[in-house]
């Protein structure tokens, strides 16, 4: 009788031990699964927020560039430009320095041969530049990658707009903008804990960043 009770006691303890191990394993499994679910939710949230910020940045830069293109209308649709008389175009541009938008460091007129004349008095040949080829190739507007401007030696983004007379492109006006303007546009966006935003040109050239420590 005593042996039977002892066996039952041992069996009871064994079952309790097994149940205890099962409970621990289930708890660990639950913790692991909960952790994975939480990680997935956090990952999904970050992806959604990143897409939203990316869309905001795209819209902000688009609006910024549209405002630049509109500013060039002052030159492109002027009577001088529409006359097609290059001497009149250059004179008008240089007489309009006081009207130059503050976000442009200078304005340039490039004729169909690729000769560039700026409202600051400098001249250079730009027929090999991507922005010149794009406009003369039929584009109405174009934003170049940051390059070292030949007329100033300063890194510049050329915001260009074609000048057309009777449907034919006779040249282009460009506004020379600093890459810092793009950084300022990004800086105004609230990225929160997502990090920082960086924009590169079509050729991989650094353009700007929202974080000041990343700016060149």
Order of alpha helices (4+ residues) and beta strands (2+ residues): alpha-alpha-alpha-beta-beta-beta-alpha-beta-beta-beta-beta-alpha-beta-beta
